[in-house]
């Protein structure tokens, strides 16, 4: 009984710390405030030292490094979080963060592989699709990149001029190299 009570208390403490770190990271990101991001980063580095095998702690630590302008340092935390079984919305965002970071650092093949996994597992996530298209562009797969961008544009736009040409644009998006 005491072990269960200790585990519950430790889990509650961890969840409260994660919530605080997440709020700080989001506030620092929104305000582009390096001091708030530094505070979030310090808290998460302490947490990852204490909970090195916790997927969400590693994910949040990767995110705060990314948000703080340390993309190279973010990568191992993202990878570890994924390897530790991160799931759901956190996995979506982690794959996007990792893929985007790889792309911004010029690791285009890794970006394509990571973001392809993201769009395969989460096909409705438009952010993953657009970042995937950018990685494809950087990998010189211009045709597939354009197909994805045009499909997303036509599925989300309410612009009447584009809607008027929706059928044609949607067709041409998949036949960019054809002429008649």
Secondary structure, 3 states (H helix, E strand, C coil): CHHHHHHHHHHHHHHHHHHHHHHHHHHHHHHCCHHHHHHHHHHHHHHHHHCCCCHHHHHHHHHHHHHCCCHHHHHHHHHHHHHCCCCHHHHHHHHHHHHHHHHHCCCHHHHHHHHHHHHHHCCCCHHHHHHHHHHHHHCCCHHHHHHHHHHHHHHHCCCHHHHHCHHHHHHHHCCCCCCC
